[in-house]
């Protein structure tokens, strides 16, 4: 077994972390998602800040990311089939992402959806104003 050293002083601040929303584990509609899909969603959320810095916004001002299946494979240390399955799970089963094809061998644009704000609540807010 590998022996690791302790953290000393300010070393405790040296790592960055992926944040996975607690609601993915507590909301009844999201609890059935696989843990791997929840981790991938956290990774995709992390990429949103890079997209914002790059001004990757579409005509409706929606932020998108570019994260290929190969990048999913690398991030989660998994095979192509598993990476593809996780993307389908997030898109088709959970509705947490939307992929837009660009064609001509270019990577898909991925819209990471904000599960805390549903489309129904937006329409209710608009009708209340």
DRENDRENSE-447002 format. One record per atom (N, C-alpha, C): residue number from 1; atom name; x, y, z. Coordinates in Angstrom, 2 decimals, always signed. Example, Ala and Ser with C-alpha at 12.3 -4.5 7.8 and 13.67 -1.06 7.14 Angstrom:
DRENDRENSE-447002
@num->1&atomo->N&xx->+13.19&yy->-5.69&zz->+7.80
@num->1&atomo->CA&xx->+12.30&yy->-4.50&zz->+7.80
@num->1&atomo->C&xx->+13.20&yy->-3.30&zz->+7.80
@num->2&atomo->N&xx->+12.85&yy->-2.25&zz->+7.08
@num->2&atomo->CA&xx->+13.67&yy->-1.06&zz->+7.14
@num->2&atomo->C&xx->+12.90&yy->+0.03&zz->+7.87
END
This chain:
DRENDRENSE-447002
@num->1&atomo->N&xx->+0.85&yy->-1.19&zz->+0.00
@num->1&atomo->CA&xx->+0.00&yy->+0.00&zz->+0.00
@num->1&atomo->C&xx->+0.89&yy->+1.24&zz->+0.00
@num->2&atomo->N&xx->+0.49&yy->+2.21&zz->-0.79
@num->2&atomo->CA&xx->+1.22&yy->+3.48&zz->-0.90
@num->2&atomo->C&xx->+1.08&yy->+4.27&zz->+0.40
@num->3&atomo->N&xx->+2.16&yy->+4.85&zz->+0.86
@num->3&atomo->CA&xx->+2.13&yy->+5.70&zz->+2.05
@num->3&atomo->C&xx->+2.11&yy->+7.16&zz->+1.61
@num->4&atomo->N&xx->+1.12&yy->+7.90&zz->+2.07
@num->4&atomo->CA&xx->+0.96&yy->+9.30&zz->+1.70
@num->4&atomo->C&xx->+1.29&yy->+10.18&zz->+2.89
@num->5&atomo->N&xx->+1.74&yy->+11.38&zz->+2.60
@num->5&atomo->CA&xx->+2.07&yy->+12.34&zz->+3.64
@num->5&atomo->C&xx->+0.83&yy->+13.13&zz->+4.03
@num->6&atomo->N&xx->+0.92&yy->+13.90&zz->+5.09
@num->6&atomo->CA&xx->-0.17&yy->+14.73&zz->+5.58
@num->6&atomo->C&xx->-0.14&yy->+16.09&zz->+4.89
@num->7&atomo->N&xx->-1.20&yy->+16.85&zz->+5.03
@num->7&atomo->CA&xx->-1.21&yy->+18.24&zz->+4.60
@num->7&atomo->C&xx->-0.63&yy->+19.09&zz->+5.72
@num->8&atomo->N&xx->+0.20&yy->+20.05&zz->+5.36
@num->8&atomo->CA&xx->+0.78&yy->+20.95&zz->+6.35
@num->8&atomo->C&xx->+0.46&yy->+22.39&zz->+5.98
@num->9&atomo->N&xx->+0.02&yy->+23.17&zz->+6.94
@num->9&atomo->CA&xx->-0.23&yy->+24.60&zz->+6.75
@num->9&atomo->C&xx->-1.12&yy->+24.90&zz->+5.55
@num->10&atomo->N&xx->-0.61&yy->+25.78&zz->+4.69
@num->10&atomo->CA&xx->-1.41&yy->+26.24&zz->+3.55
@num->10&atomo->C&xx->-1.52&yy->+25.21&zz->+2.43
@num->11&atomo->N&xx->-0.87&yy->+24.07&zz->+2.56
@num->11&atomo->CA&xx->-0.99&yy->+23.01&zz->+1.54
@num->11&atomo->C&xx->-2.44&yy->+22.55&zz->+1.39
@num->12&atomo->N&xx->-3.22&yy->+22.71&zz->+2.42
@num->12&atomo->CA&xx->-4.61&yy->+22.26&zz->+2.39
@num->12&atomo->C&xx->-5.43&yy->+23.00&zz->+1.33
@num->13&atomo->N&xx->-4.93&yy->+24.11&zz->+0.83
@num->13&atomo->CA&xx->-5.65&yy->+24.89&zz->-0.17
@num->13&atomo->C&xx->-5.15&yy->+24.65&zz->-1.59
@num->14&atomo->N&xx->-4.29&yy->+23.65&zz->-1.79
@num->14&atomo->CA&xx->-3.63&yy->+23.49&zz->-3.09
@num->14&atomo->C&xx->-4.47&yy->+22.80&zz->-4.16
@num->15&atomo->N&xx->-5.57&yy->+22.20&zz->-3.81
@num->15&atomo->CA&xx->-6.37&yy->+21.47&zz->-4.78
@num->15&atomo->C&xx->-7.63&yy->+22.23&zz->-5.17
@num->16&atomo->N&xx->-8.04&yy->+22.03&zz->-6.41
@num->16&atomo->CA&xx->-9.36&yy->+22.53&zz->-6.82
@num->16&atomo->C&xx->-10.29&yy->+21.32&zz->-6.82
@num->17&atomo->N&xx->-11.58&yy->+21.58&zz->-6.71
@num->17&atomo->CA&xx->-12.53&yy->+20.49&zz->-6.56
@num->17&atomo->C&xx->-13.70&yy->+20.65&zz->-7.51
@num->18&atomo->N&xx->-14.25&yy->+19.51&zz->-7.90
@num->18&atomo->CA&xx->-15.51&yy->+19.52&zz->-8.62
@num->18&atomo->C&xx->-16.62&yy->+19.59&zz->-7.60
@num->19&atomo->N&xx->-17.61&yy->+20.40&zz->-7.88
@num->19&atomo->CA&xx->-18.77&yy->+20.51&zz->-6.99
@num->19&atomo->C&xx->-19.93&yy->+19.76&zz->-7.61
@num->20&atomo->N&xx->-20.50&yy->+18.87&zz->-6.83
@num->20&atomo->CA&xx->-21.67&yy->+18.11&zz->-7.28
@num->20&atomo->C&xx->-22.84&yy->+18.55&zz->-6.43
@num->21&atomo->N&xx->-23.86&yy->+19.14&zz->-7.04
@num->21&atomo->CA&xx->-24.99&yy->+19.64&zz->-6.26
@num->21&atomo->C&xx->-25.64&yy->+18.54&zz->-5.41
@num->22&atomo->N&xx->-25.88&yy->+18.86&zz->-4.17
@num->22&atomo->CA&xx->-26.50&yy->+17.93&zz->-3.23
@num->22&atomo->C&xx->-27.85&yy->+17.45&zz->-3.73
@num->23&atomo->N&xx->-28.56&yy->+18.31&zz->-4.43
@num->23&atomo->CA&xx->-29.90&yy->+17.97&zz->-4.92
@num->23&atomo->C&xx->-29.87&yy->+16.75&zz->-5.85
@num->24&atomo->N&xx->-28.75&yy->+16.49&zz->-6.51
@num->24&atomo->CA&xx->-28.67&yy->+15.30&zz->-7.37
@num->24&atomo->C&xx->-28.84&yy->+14.02&zz->-6.56
@num->25&atomo->N&xx->-28.54&yy->+14.10&zz->-5.27
@num->25&atomo->CA&xx->-28.66&yy->+12.93&zz->-4.40
@num->25&atomo->C&xx->-29.95&yy->+12.94&zz->-3.57
@num->26&atomo->N&xx->-30.60&yy->+14.10&zz->-3.48
@num->26&atomo->CA&xx->-31.77&yy->+14.20&zz->-2.61
@num->26&atomo->C&xx->-33.09&yy->+14.39&zz->-3.34
@num->27&atomo->N&xx->-33.09&yy->+15.01&zz->-4.52
@num->27&atomo->CA&xx->-34.33&yy->+15.24&zz->-5.26
@num->27&atomo->C&xx->-34.87&yy->+13.91&zz->-5.79
@num->28&atomo->N&xx->-36.12&yy->+13.61&zz->-5.52
@num->28&atomo->CA&xx->-36.69&yy->+12.33&zz->-5.96
@num->28&atomo->C&xx->-36.56&yy->+12.08&zz->-7.47
@num->29&atomo->N&xx->-36.70&yy->+13.12&zz->-8.28
@num->29&atomo->CA&xx->-36.63&yy->+12.93&zz->-9.72
@num->29&atomo->C&xx->-35.21&yy->+12.68&zz->-10.23
@num->30&atomo->N&xx->-34.20&yy->+12.99&zz->-9.42
@num->30&atomo->CA&xx->-32.80&yy->+12.83&zz->-9.85
@num->30&atomo->C&xx->-32.07&yy->+11.71&zz->-9.12
@num->31&atomo->N&xx->-32.68&yy->+11.15&zz->-8.11
@num->31&atomo->CA&xx->-32.01&yy->+10.13&zz->-7.30
@num->31&atomo->C&xx->-31.68&yy->+8.87&zz->-8.09
@num->32&atomo->N&xx->-32.43&yy->+8.57&zz->-9.14
@num->32&atomo->CA&xx->-32.22&yy->+7.34&zz->-9.91
@num->32&atomo->C&xx->-31.02&yy->+7.42&zz->-10.85
@num->33&atomo->N&xx->-30.47&yy->+8.62&zz->-11.03
@num->33&atomo->CA&xx->-29.30&yy->+8.77&zz->-11.89
@num->33&atomo->C&xx->-28.13&yy->+7.99&zz->-11.31
@num->34&atomo->N&xx->-27.29&yy->+7.47&zz->-12.18
@num->34&atomo->CA&xx->-26.09&yy->+6.77&zz->-11.70
@num->34&atomo->C&xx->-25.14&yy->+7.78&zz->-11.07
@num->35&atomo->N&xx->-24.33&yy->+7.28&zz->-10.16
@num->35&atomo->CA&xx->-23.34&yy->+8.14&zz->-9.50
@num->35&atomo->C&xx->-22.36&yy->+8.69&zz->-10.53
@num->36&atomo->N&xx->-21.99&yy->+7.88&zz->-11.50
@num->36&atomo->CA&xx->-21.07&yy->+8.35&zz->-12.54
@num->36&atomo->C&xx->-21.67&yy->+9.52&zz->-13.33
@num->37&atomo->N&xx->-22.95&yy->+9.46&zz->-13.62
@num->37&atomo->CA&xx->-23.61&yy->+10.56&zz->-14.34
@num->37&atomo->C&xx->-23.63&yy->+11.82&zz->-13.47
@num->38&atomo->N&xx->-23.82&yy->+11.66&zz->-12.17
@num->38&atomo->CA&xx->-23.80&yy->+12.81&zz->-11.27
@num->38&atomo->C&xx->-22.42&yy->+13.45&zz->-11.22
@num->39&atomo->N&xx->-21.39&yy->+12.61&zz->-11.19
@num->39&atomo->CA&xx->-20.01&yy->+13.12&zz->-11.20
@num->39&atomo->C&xx->-19.75&yy->+13.85&zz->-12.53
@num->40&atomo->N&xx->-20.18&yy->+13.27&zz->-13.63
@num->40&atomo->CA&xx->-19.99&yy->+13.91&zz->-14.93
@num->40&atomo->C&xx->-20.71&yy->+15.25&zz->-14.98
@num->41&atomo->N&xx->-21.91&yy->+15.33&zz->-14.43
@num->41&atomo->CA&xx->-22.63&yy->+16.60&zz->-14.39
@num->41&atomo->C&xx->-21.81&yy->+17.64&zz->-13.62
@num->42&atomo->N&xx->-21.19&yy->+17.24&zz->-12.51
@num->42&atomo->CA&xx->-20.33&yy->+18.15&zz->-11.75
@num->42&atomo->C&xx->-19.14&yy->+18.63&zz->-12.57
@num->43&atomo->N&xx->-18.57&yy->+17.74&zz->-13.36
@num->43&atomo->CA&xx->-17.45&yy->+18.11&zz->-14.23
@num->43&atomo->C&xx->-17.92&yy->+19.09&zz->-15.30
@num->44&atomo->N&xx->-19.08&yy->+18.84&zz->-15.87
@num->44&atomo->CA&xx->-19.62&yy->+19.74&zz->-16.89
@num->44&atomo->C&xx->-19.95&yy->+21.10&zz->-16.30
@num->45&atomo->N&xx->-20.48&yy->+21.12&zz->-15.08
@num->45&atomo->CA&xx->-20.73&yy->+22.40&zz->-14.40
@num->45&atomo->C&xx->-19.43&yy->+23.18&zz->-14.22
@num->46&atomo->N&xx->-18.36&yy->+22.47&zz->-13.89
@num->46&atomo->CA&xx->-17.07&yy->+23.12&zz->-13.70
@num->46&atomo->C&xx->-16.59&yy->+23.78&zz->-14.99
@num->47&atomo->N&xx->-16.87&yy->+23.16&zz->-16.12
@num->47&atomo->CA&xx->-16.46&yy->+23.71&zz->-17.41
@num->47&atomo->C&xx->-17.23&yy->+24.97&zz->-17.80
@num->48&atomo->N&xx->-18.36&yy->+25.20&zz->-17.15
@num->48&atomo->CA&xx->-19.17&yy->+26.39&zz->-17.47
@num->48&atomo->C&xx->-18.38&yy->+27.67&zz->-17.24
@num->49&atomo->N&xx->-17.56&yy->+27.71&zz->-16.20
@num->49&atomo->CA&xx->-16.80&yy->+28.94&zz->-15.92
@num->49&atomo->C&xx->-15.80&yy->+29.23&zz->-17.04
@num->50&atomo->N&xx->-15.21&yy->+28.17&zz->-17.61
@num->50&atomo->CA&xx->-14.30&yy->+28.35&zz->-18.74
@num->50&atomo->C&xx->-15.05&yy->+28.89&zz->-19.96
@num->51&atomo->N&xx->-16.24&yy->+28.37&zz->-20.18
@num->51&atomo->CA&xx->-17.06&yy->+28.84&zz->-21.30
@num->51&atomo->C&xx->-17.41&yy->+30.31&zz->-21.14
@num->52&atomo->N&xx->-17.73&yy->+30.70&zz->-19.93
@num->52&atomo->CA&xx->-18.07&yy->+32.10&zz->-19.69
@num->52&atomo->C&xx->-16.86&yy->+32.99&zz->-19.96
@num->53&atomo->N&xx->-15.68&yy->+32.55&zz->-19.51
@num->53&atomo->CA&xx->-14.45&yy->+33.33&zz->-19.78
@num->53&atomo->C&xx->-14.19&yy->+33.45&zz->-21.28
@num->54&atomo->N&xx->-14.53&yy->+32.39&zz->-22.03
@num->54&atomo->CA&xx->-14.32&yy->+32.39&zz->-23.48
@num->54&atomo->C&xx->-15.47&yy->+33.05&zz->-24.25
@num->55&atomo->N&xx->-16.48&yy->+33.52&zz->-23.52
@num->55&atomo->CA&xx->-17.67&yy->+34.14&zz->-24.13
@num->55&atomo->C&xx->-18.38&yy->+33.19&zz->-25.09
@num->56&atomo->N&xx->-18.49&yy->+31.92&zz->-24.66
@num->56&atomo->CA&xx->-19.19&yy->+30.93&zz->-25.46
@num->56&atomo->C&xx->-20.68&yy->+31.02&zz->-25.14
@num->57&atomo->N&xx->-21.33&yy->+31.95&zz->-25.80
@num->57&atomo->CA&xx->-22.76&yy->+32.19&zz->-25.65
@num->57&atomo->C&xx->-23.40&yy->+32.11&zz->-27.02
@num->58&atomo->N&xx->-24.61&yy->+31.56&zz->-27.07
@num->58&atomo->CA&xx->-25.31&yy->+31.50&zz->-28.35
@num->58&atomo->C&xx->-26.14&yy->+32.77&zz->-28.55
@num->59&atomo->N&xx->-26.93&yy->+32.80&zz->-29.59
@num->59&atomo->CA&xx->-27.73&yy->+33.99&zz->-29.92
@num->59&atomo->C&xx->-28.75&yy->+34.34&zz->-28.85
@num->60&atomo->N&xx->-29.18&yy->+33.34&zz->-28.06
@num->60&atomo->CA&xx->-30.14&yy->+33.59&zz->-26.96
@num->60&atomo->C&xx->-29.43&yy->+33.85&zz->-25.63
@num->61&atomo->N&xx->-28.09&yy->+34.02&zz->-25.67
@num->61&atomo->CA&xx->-27.28&yy->+34.31&zz->-24.49
@num->61&atomo->C&xx->-27.14&yy->+33.09&zz->-23.57
@num->62&atomo->N&xx->-27.42&yy->+31.88&zz->-24.08
@num->62&atomo->CA&xx->-27.25&yy->+30.66&zz->-23.30
@num->62&atomo->C&xx->-25.79&yy->+30.22&zz->-23.39
@num->63&atomo->N&xx->-25.23&yy->+29.87&zz->-22.23
@num->63&atomo->CA&xx->-23.84&yy->+29.41&zz->-22.18
@num->63&atomo->C&xx->-23.78&yy->+27.96&zz->-22.65
@num->64&atomo->N&xx->-22.79&yy->+27.65&zz->-23.47
@num->64&atomo->CA&xx->-22.57&yy->+26.26&zz->-23.88
@num->64&atomo->C&xx->-21.13&yy->+25.88&zz->-23.60
@num->65&atomo->N&xx->-20.89&yy->+24.59&zz->-23.53
@num->65&atomo->CA&xx->-19.53&yy->+24.09&zz->-23.36
@num->65&atomo->C&xx->-19.22&yy->+23.15&zz->-24.51
@num->66&atomo->N&xx->-17.95&yy->+22.90&zz->-24.71
@num->66&atomo->CA&xx->-17.50&yy->+21.87&zz->-25.64
@num->66&atomo->C&xx->-16.72&yy->+20.87&zz->-24.81
@num->67&atomo->N&xx->-17.24&yy->+19.66&zz->-24.75
@num->67&atomo->CA&xx->-16.64&yy->+18.58&zz->-23.97
@num->67&atomo->C&xx->-16.92&yy->+17.29&zz->-24.73
@num->68&atomo->N&xx->-15.91&yy->+16.79&zz->-25.39
@num->68&atomo->CA&xx->-16.08&yy->+15.64&zz->-26.27
@num->68&atomo->C&xx->-16.19&yy->+14.34&zz->-25.48
@num->69&atomo->N&xx->-16.64&yy->+13.30&zz->-26.16
@num->69&atomo->CA&xx->-16.70&yy->+11.98&zz->-25.53
@num->69&atomo->C&xx->-15.30&yy->+11.54&zz->-25.10
@num->70&atomo->N&xx->-14.29&yy->+11.90&zz->-25.89
@num->70&atomo->CA&xx->-12.91&yy->+11.57&zz->-25.53
@num->70&atomo->C&xx->-12.51&yy->+12.25&zz->-24.22
@num->71&atomo->N&xx->-12.96&yy->+13.48&zz->-24.03
@num->71&atomo->CA&xx->-12.67&yy->+14.18&zz->-22.78
@num->71&atomo->C&xx->-13.41&yy->+13.55&zz->-21.61
@num->72&atomo->N&xx->-14.62&yy->+13.06&zz->-21.85
@num->72&atomo->CA&xx->-15.36&yy->+12.34&zz->-20.81
@num->72&atomo->C&xx->-14.59&yy->+11.08&zz->-20.45
@num->73&atomo->N&xx->-14.13&yy->+10.36&zz->-21.46
@num->73&atomo->CA&xx->-13.37&yy->+9.13&zz->-21.23
@num->73&atomo->C&xx->-12.14&yy->+9.41&zz->-20.39
@num->74&atomo->N&xx->-11.45&yy->+10.49&zz->-20.70
@num->74&atomo->CA&xx->-10.24&yy->+10.86&zz->-19.97
@num->74&atomo->C&xx->-10.57&yy->+11.29&zz->-18.53
@num->75&atomo->N&xx->-11.60&yy->+12.10&zz->-18.37
@num->75&atomo->CA&xx->-11.95&yy->+12.63&zz->-17.05
@num->75&atomo->C&xx->-12.40&yy->+11.53&zz->-16.10
@num->76&atomo->N&xx->-13.14&yy->+10.55&zz->-16.63
@num->76&atomo->CA&xx->-13.69&yy->+9.49&zz->-15.78
@num->76&atomo->C&xx->-12.94&yy->+8.17&zz->-15.90
@num->77&atomo->N&xx->-11.89&yy->+8.17&zz->-16.72
@num->77&atomo->CA&xx->-11.08&yy->+6.97&zz->-16.93
@num->77&atomo->C&xx->-11.98&yy->+5.78&zz->-17.31
@num->78&atomo->N&xx->-12.75&yy->+5.99&zz->-18.38
@num->78&atomo->CA&xx->-13.68&yy->+4.95&zz->-18.81
@num->78&atomo->C&xx->-13.60&yy->+4.76&zz->-20.32
@num->79&atomo->N&xx->-14.26&yy->+3.73&zz->-20.80
@num->79&atomo->CA&xx->-14.27&yy->+3.43&zz->-22.24
@num->79&atomo->C&xx->-15.31&yy->+4.28&zz->-22.96
@num->80&atomo->N&xx->-15.22&yy->+4.26&zz->-24.28
@num->80&atomo->CA&xx->-16.12&yy->+5.04&zz->-25.12
@num->80&atomo->C&xx->-17.58&yy->+4.69&zz->-24.87
@num->81&atomo->N&xx->-17.89&yy->+3.43&zz->-24.77
@num->81&atomo->CA&xx->-19.28&yy->+3.00&zz->-24.56
@num->81&atomo->C&xx->-19.85&yy->+3.57&zz->-23.27
@num->82&atomo->N&xx->-19.07&yy->+3.53&zz->-22.19
@num->82&atomo->CA&xx->-19.53&yy->+4.06&zz->-20.90
@num->82&atomo->C&xx->-19.71&yy->+5.57&zz->-20.98
@num->83&atomo->N&xx->-18.75&yy->+6.27&zz->-21.59
@num->83&atomo->CA&xx->-18.83&yy->+7.72&zz->-21.73
@num->83&atomo->C&xx->-20.06&yy->+8.13&zz->-22.53
@num->84&atomo->N&xx->-20.31&yy->+7.42&zz->-23.62
@num->84&atomo->CA&xx->-21.48&yy->+7.70&zz->-24.45
@num->84&atomo->C&xx->-22.76&yy->+7.44&zz->-23.67
@num->85&atomo->N&xx->-22.80&yy->+6.33&zz->-22.93
@num->85&atomo->CA&xx->-23.97&yy->+6.00&zz->-22.12
@num->85&atomo->C&xx->-24.25&yy->+7.08&zz->-21.07
@num->86&atomo->N&xx->-23.21&yy->+7.61&zz->-20.44
@num->86&atomo->CA&xx->-23.38&yy->+8.65&zz->-19.42
@num->86&atomo->C&xx->-23.93&yy->+9.94&zz->-20.03
@num->87&atomo->N&xx->-23.45&yy->+10.28&zz->-21.23
@num->87&atomo->CA&xx->-23.96&yy->+11.48&zz->-21.90
@num->87&atomo->C&xx->-25.44&yy->+11.29&zz->-22.26
@num->88&atomo->N&xx->-25.80&yy->+10.11&zz->-22.73
@num->88&atomo->CA&xx->-27.20&yy->+9.82&zz->-23.05
@num->88&atomo->C&xx->-28.04&yy->+9.86&zz->-21.77
@num->89&atomo->N&xx->-27.51&yy->+9.33&zz->-20.67
@num->89&atomo->CA&xx->-28.24&yy->+9.36&zz->-19.40
@num->89&atomo->C&xx->-28.52&yy->+10.79&zz->-18.97
@num->90&atomo->N&xx->-27.52&yy->+11.66&zz->-19.08
@num->90&atomo->CA&xx->-27.71&yy->+13.06&zz->-18.69
@num->90&atomo->C&xx->-28.68&yy->+13.78&zz->-19.62
@num->91&atomo->N&xx->-28.65&yy->+13.43&zz->-20.90
@num->91&atomo->CA&xx->-29.49&yy->+14.14&zz->-21.86
@num->91&atomo->C&xx->-30.91&yy->+13.56&zz->-21.95
@num->92&atomo->N&xx->-31.02&yy->+12.28&zz->-22.21
@num->92&atomo->CA&xx->-32.33&yy->+11.68&zz->-22.49
@num->92&atomo->C&xx->-33.10&yy->+11.28&zz->-21.24
@num->93&atomo->N&xx->-32.41&yy->+10.77&zz->-20.24
@num->93&atomo->CA&xx->-33.10&yy->+10.26&zz->-19.05
@num->93&atomo->C&xx->-33.28&yy->+11.33&zz->-17.97
@num->94&atomo->N&xx->-32.25&yy->+12.12&zz->-17.73
@num->94&atomo->CA&xx->-32.34&yy->+13.14&zz->-16.68
@num->94&atomo->C&xx->-32.70&yy->+14.51&zz->-17.21
@num->95&atomo->N&xx->-32.44&yy->+14.78&zz->-18.49
@num->95&atomo->CA&xx->-32.73&yy->+16.09&zz->-19.07
@num->95&atomo->C&xx->-31.84&yy->+17.20&zz->-18.56
@num->96&atomo->N&xx->-30.63&yy->+16.85&zz->-18.10
@num->96&atomo->CA&xx->-29.74&yy->+17.85&zz->-17.51
@num->96&atomo->C&xx->-28.80&yy->+18.51&zz->-18.51
@num->97&atomo->N&xx->-28.70&yy->+17.94&zz->-19.71
@num->97&atomo->CA&xx->-27.90&yy->+18.57&zz->-20.76
@num->97&atomo->C&xx->-28.67&yy->+18.49&zz->-22.06
@num->98&atomo->N&xx->-28.26&yy->+19.32&zz->-23.01
@num->98&atomo->CA&xx->-28.78&yy->+19.25&zz->-24.37
@num->98&atomo->C&xx->-27.59&yy->+19.39&zz->-25.30
@num->99&atomo->N&xx->-27.47&yy->+18.48&zz->-26.24
@num->99&atomo->CA&xx->-26.36&yy->+18.53&zz->-27.20
@num->99&atomo->C&xx->-26.87&yy->+19.02&zz->-28.54
@num->100&atomo->N&xx->-26.14&yy->+19.95&zz->-29.13
@num->100&atomo->CA&xx->-26.45&yy->+20.48&zz->-30.46
@num->100&atomo->C&xx->-25.32&yy->+20.07&zz->-31.40
@num->101&atomo->N&xx->-25.69&yy->+19.36&zz->-32.44
@num->101&atomo->CA&xx->-24.70&yy->+18.92&zz->-33.42
@num->101&atomo->C&xx->-24.25&yy->+20.11&zz->-34.26
@num->102&atomo->N&xx->-22.95&yy->+20.16&zz->-34.53
@num->102&atomo->CA&xx->-22.41&yy->+21.19&zz->-35.41
@num->102&atomo->C&xx->-22.09&yy->+20.62&zz->-36.79
@num->103&atomo->N&xx->-21.93&yy->+19.29&zz->-36.86
@num->103&atomo->CA&xx->-21.63&yy->+18.65&zz->-38.15
@num->103&atomo->C&xx->-20.19&yy->+18.84&zz->-38.59
@num->104&atomo->N&xx->-19.88&yy->+18.25&zz->-39.73
@num->104&atomo->CA&xx->-18.55&yy->+18.36&zz->-40.37
@num->104&atomo->C&xx->-17.41&yy->+18.01&zz->-39.43
@num->105&atomo->N&xx->-17.60&yy->+17.01&zz->-38.57
@num->105&atomo->CA&xx->-16.54&yy->+16.57&zz->-37.67
@num->105&atomo->C&xx->-16.25&yy->+17.51&zz->-36.51
@num->106&atomo->N&xx->-17.06&yy->+18.52&zz->-36.36
@num->106&atomo->CA&xx->-16.87&yy->+19.46&zz->-35.25
@num->106&atomo->C&xx->-17.58&yy->+18.92&zz->-34.02
@num->107&atomo->N&xx->-17.07&yy->+19.24&zz->-32.82
@num->107&atomo->CA&xx->-17.69&yy->+18.71&zz->-31.59
@num->107&atomo->C&xx->-19.06&yy->+19.32&zz->-31.33
@num->108&atomo->N&xx->-19.89&yy->+18.55&zz->-30.64
@num->108&atomo->CA&xx->-21.21&yy->+19.05&zz->-30.25
@num->108&atomo->C&xx->-21.08&yy->+20.20&zz->-29.26
@num->109&atomo->N&xx->-22.03&yy->+21.11&zz->-29.31
@num->109&atomo->CA&xx->-22.16&yy->+22.12&zz->-28.27
@num->109&atomo->C&xx->-23.02&yy->+21.48&zz->-27.19
@num->110&atomo->N&xx->-22.65&yy->+21.64&zz->-25.95
@num->110&atomo->CA&xx->-23.41&yy->+21.06&zz->-24.84
@num->110&atomo->C&xx->-23.93&yy->+22.19&zz->-23.98
@num->111&atomo->N&xx->-25.25&yy->+22.19&zz->-23.82
@num->111&atomo->CA&xx->-25.89&yy->+23.14&zz->-22.92
@num->111&atomo->C&xx->-26.16&yy->+22.40&zz->-21.61
@num->112&atomo->N&xx->-25.52&yy->+22.85&zz->-20.55
@num->112&atomo->CA&xx->-25.74&yy->+22.26&zz->-19.23
@num->112&atomo->C&xx->-26.92&yy->+22.98&zz->-18.62
@num->113&atomo->N&xx->-27.94&yy->+22.22&zz->-18.29
@num->113&atomo->CA&xx->-29.18&yy->+22.83&zz->-17.81
@num->113&atomo->C&xx->-29.15&yy->+23.04&zz->-16.30
@num->114&atomo->N&xx->-29.84&yy->+24.09&zz->-15.88
@num->114&atomo->CA&xx->-29.95&yy->+24.45&zz->-14.47
@num->114&atomo->C&xx->-31.18&yy->+23.76&zz->-13.90
@num->115&atomo->N&xx->-30.98&yy->+22.64&zz->-13.22
@num->115&atomo->CA&xx->-32.12&yy->+21.87&zz->-12.71
@num->115&atomo->C&xx->-32.85&yy->+22.58&zz->-11.59
@num->116&atomo->N&xx->-32.24&yy->+23.61&zz->-11.00
@num->116&atomo->CA&xx->-32.88&yy->+24.36&zz->-9.92
@num->116&atomo->C&xx->-33.98&yy->+25.28&zz->-10.45
@num->117&atomo->N&xx->-33.92&yy->+25.59&zz->-11.74
@num->117&atomo->CA&xx->-34.92&yy->+26.45&zz->-12.37
@num->117&atomo->C&xx->-35.56&yy->+25.65&zz->-13.49
@num->118&atomo->N&xx->-36.83&yy->+25.32&zz->-13.36
@num->118&atomo->CA&xx->-37.51&yy->+24.56&zz->-14.39
@num->118&atomo->C&xx->-38.21&yy->+25.50&zz->-15.36
@num->119&atomo->N&xx->-38.51&yy->+25.01&zz->-16.53
@num->119&atomo->CA&xx->-39.20&yy->+25.81&zz->-17.55
@num->119&atomo->C&xx->-40.56&yy->+26.26&zz->-17.04
@num->120&atomo->N&xx->-41.26&yy->+25.39&zz->-16.31
@num->120&atomo->CA&xx->-42.57&yy->+25.73&zz->-15.77
@num->120&atomo->C&xx->-42.49&yy->+26.89&zz->-14.79
@num->121&atomo->N&xx->-41.47&yy->+26.89&zz->-13.94
@num->121&atomo->CA&xx->-41.36&yy->+27.98&zz->-12.97
@num->121&atomo->C&xx->-41.04&yy->+29.30&zz->-13.67
@num->122&atomo->N&xx->-40.29&yy->+29.26&zz->-14.78
@num->122&atomo->CA&xx->-40.00&yy->+30.48&zz->-15.53
@num->122&atomo->C&xx->-41.28&yy->+31.05&zz->-16.12
@num->123&atomo->N&xx->-42.13&yy->+30.18&zz->-16.68
@num->123&atomo->CA&xx->-43.36&yy->+30.69&zz->-17.29
@num->123&atomo->C&xx->-44.29&yy->+31.23&zz->-16.22
@num->124&atomo->N&xx->-44.28&yy->+30.64&zz->-15.01
@num->124&atomo->CA&xx->-45.09&yy->+31.15&zz->-13.93
@num->124&atomo->C&xx->-44.60&yy->+32.52&zz->-13.49
@num->125&atomo->N&xx->-43.25&yy->+32.67&zz->-13.43
@num->125&atomo->CA&xx->-42.68&yy->+33.95&zz->-13.04
@num->125&atomo->C&xx->-43.06&yy->+35.04&zz->-14.04
@num->126&atomo->N&xx->-43.03&yy->+34.71&zz->-15.34
@num->126&atomo->CA&xx->-43.35&yy->+35.69&zz->-16.37
@num->126&atomo->C&xx->-44.83&yy->+36.10&zz->-16.28
@num->127&atomo->N&xx->-45.69&yy->+35.13&zz->-15.98
@num->127&atomo->CA&xx->-47.12&yy->+35.47&zz->-15.92
@num->127&atomo->C&xx->-47.47&yy->+36.24&zz->-14.68
@num->128&atomo->N&xx->-46.64&yy->+36.11&zz->-13.61
@num->128&atomo->CA&xx->-46.89&yy->+36.86&zz->-12.37
@num->128&atomo->C&xx->-46.51&yy->+38.33&zz->-12.51
@num->129&atomo->N&xx->-45.59&yy->+38.65&zz->-13.43
@num->129&atomo->CA&xx->-45.13&yy->+40.04&zz->-13.54
@num->129&atomo->C&xx->-45.99&yy->+40.88&zz->-14.40
END
